[in-house]
Amino acid sequence: MDKTSFFQDVFEVAKLIPKGRVTSYGGIAAYLGLKSSARMVGWAMNQAHLDPEVPAQRVVNRNGLLTGKHHFATETRMEELLKEDGVEVKNDKVVNFDAIYWDPVKELGL
């Protein structure tokens, strides 16, 4: 799988994350059959601005931390977008992460 098609696959999964929910880099990697490639998913999400329909704010680390916030237009933009989605954030971490976590493996029936 080349980088371009991998990034596109990541973007397509991210587009399926419902408003008000979040997933993790590792969750997307597992769904794509590349469980150990969470970092590559992160690299893809850093390029999500290439496709404005990708809700990159909905992809966080495995603990619910907004580790990708530095790749948004401002330091607070990721949190602002999550709040617009109805997701509560405190100290750069998704509140109730386990309750709103969207697992693509389960949700998309892999």
C-alpha positions as CSV (number, residue, x, y, z in Angstrom):
1,M,0.0,0.0,0.0
2,D,1.5,3.3,-1.0
3,K,1.4,6.4,1.2
4,T,-1.2,8.2,-0.9
5,S,-3.7,5.4,-0.8
6,F,-3.1,4.8,2.9
7,F,-3.7,8.4,3.7
8,Q,-6.9,8.3,1.6
9,D,-8.1,5.2,3.4
10,V,-7.4,7.0,6.8
11,F,-9.4,10.0,5.6
12,E,-12.3,7.8,4.5
13,V,-12.6,6.2,7.9
14,A,-12.3,9.6,9.7
15,K,-15.2,10.9,7.6
16,L,-17.4,8.2,9.1
17,I,-16.8,9.3,12.7
18,P,-20.1,10.6,13.9
19,K,-20.4,14.1,15.3
20,G,-20.1,14.0,19.1
21,R,-17.8,11.0,19.0
22,V,-14.0,10.5,18.8
23,T,-11.7,7.7,17.8
24,S,-8.0,7.1,18.1
25,Y,-5.1,6.8,15.7
26,G,-4.7,3.2,16.8
27,G,-8.4,2.5,16.3
28,I,-8.2,3.6,12.7
29,A,-5.0,1.6,12.2
30,A,-6.6,-1.5,13.6
31,Y,-9.6,-1.1,11.3
32,L,-7.3,-0.8,8.3
33,G,-5.5,-4.0,9.3
34,L,-2.3,-2.3,10.4
35,K,-2.6,-2.4,14.1
36,S,1.0,-1.2,14.7
37,S,0.6,1.8,12.4
38,A,-1.0,4.3,14.7
39,R,1.8,6.7,14.1
40,M,1.2,6.5,10.4
41,V,-2.4,7.4,10.9
42,G,-1.2,10.4,12.9
43,W,0.9,11.5,9.9
44,A,-2.1,11.1,7.7
45,M,-4.2,13.2,10.0
46,N,-1.6,15.9,10.0
47,Q,-2.3,16.1,6.2
48,A,-6.1,16.1,6.6
49,H,-6.2,19.8,5.6
50,L,-5.8,18.4,2.0
51,D,-9.4,17.2,2.3
52,P,-11.6,19.8,4.1
53,E,-14.3,17.1,4.6
54,V,-12.1,15.1,7.0
55,P,-13.1,15.8,10.6
56,A,-9.5,15.6,11.9
57,Q,-10.5,17.0,15.3
58,R,-12.3,13.7,16.0
59,V,-9.1,11.7,16.0
60,V,-7.1,11.8,19.2
61,N,-4.6,9.6,21.0
62,R,-5.4,6.4,22.9
63,N,-5.9,8.4,26.1
64,G,-8.2,11.0,24.6
65,L,-5.4,13.7,24.4
66,L,-5.5,16.3,21.7
67,T,-2.0,15.4,20.5
68,G,-2.7,16.6,17.0
69,K,-3.7,20.1,18.0
70,H,-0.4,21.6,16.7
71,H,-1.4,20.8,13.2
72,F,-4.5,23.0,13.2
73,A,-4.5,26.7,12.2
74,T,-4.3,27.8,15.9
75,E,-3.4,26.0,19.2
76,T,-7.0,26.0,20.2
77,R,-8.8,25.2,16.9
78,M,-8.9,21.4,17.5
79,E,-10.6,22.0,20.8
80,E,-13.0,24.6,19.4
81,L,-14.1,22.2,16.6
82,L,-14.6,19.4,19.1
83,K,-16.7,21.6,21.3
84,E,-18.8,22.6,18.2
85,D,-19.3,18.8,17.7
86,G,-20.6,18.6,21.3
87,V,-17.5,17.0,22.7
88,E,-16.3,18.3,26.1
89,V,-12.6,18.9,26.4
90,K,-10.7,19.8,29.6
91,N,-6.9,20.4,29.8
92,D,-6.4,19.1,26.2
93,K,-8.2,15.9,27.0
94,V,-11.6,14.6,25.9
95,V,-13.9,14.3,28.9
96,N,-15.7,10.9,29.1
97,F,-13.4,9.5,26.4
98,D,-14.4,5.9,27.0
99,A,-18.1,6.7,26.8
100,I,-17.9,8.6,23.5
101,Y,-15.1,6.5,21.9
102,W,-16.1,5.3,18.4
103,D,-14.3,2.1,17.6
104,P,-14.2,1.6,13.8
105,V,-13.6,-2.1,14.1
106,K,-16.8,-2.6,16.1
107,E,-18.9,0.2,14.5
108,L,-18.0,-0.7,10.9
109,G,-18.3,-4.4,11.5
110,L,-14.8,-5.7,10.6
